Amino acid sequence: MGDGDFSFSAALARRGESAHITATSLDSRQKVCTTYRKAAANLTELHASESVRVRHGVDATQLMRTLKPKVGRCRLTLSYPS
């Protein structure tokens, strides 16, 4: 949830530790790419992976409305800096 420049999701996808990843941001793709210098490259990498889905406009406080999960169970990772 809210991966900023999508570097965290790209790193997870590279490691292959998850069968399926849904990488999200609240902002639009355009805003993400203008805000974060490496976002476009990370998004290109993620879109090339068959096990990754990228969604923009996902509000973590309104997941059922903005993400519309289709599975019964999932793991949610919030990547906040420490």
C-alpha positions, -999 to 999 in steps of 0.1 A, spaced: 0 0 0 13 34 -9 47 25 -23 58 60 -33 81 53 -63 72 16 -64 108 6 -55 97 -16 -26 73 -35 -49 99 -38 -76 124 -53 -51 98 -78 -40 90 -88 -76 128 -92 -84 132 -115 -54 103 -136 -65 91 -142 -29 55 -136 -36 32 -154 -60 12 -123 -67 18 -87 -59 -7 -58 -62 13 -26 -60 -7 5 -52 -6 43 -49 -32 69 -39 -19 92 -66 -23 88 -104 5 73 -125 12 108 -139 16 124 -105 37 95 -92 61 98 -122 64 135 -118 69 133 -81 94 104 -80 124 103 -103 127 65 -105 90 57 -105 86 54 -143 114 28 -145 100 9 -115 65 9 -130 79 -4 -163 96 -32 -145 65 -41 -126 42 -41 -156 66 -65 -173 60 -91 -146 31 -115 -150 27 -118 -113 23 -81 -105 -7 -59 -108 -3 -21 -104 -33 0 -92 -34 38 -88 -61 57 -69 -62 32 -41 -72 48 -7 -60 26 21 -88 39 43 -114 28 17 -100 -5 4 -132 -22 -3 -143 7 -25 -110 16 -42 -92 -17 -45 -121 -41 -47 -102 -72 -37 -113 -104 -54 -96 -130 -31 -108 -142 2 -74 -137 19 -44 -115 13 -14 -99 31 -12 -62 33 22 -45 36 26 -8 44 60 4 35 66 33 58 102 45 63 115 40 98 
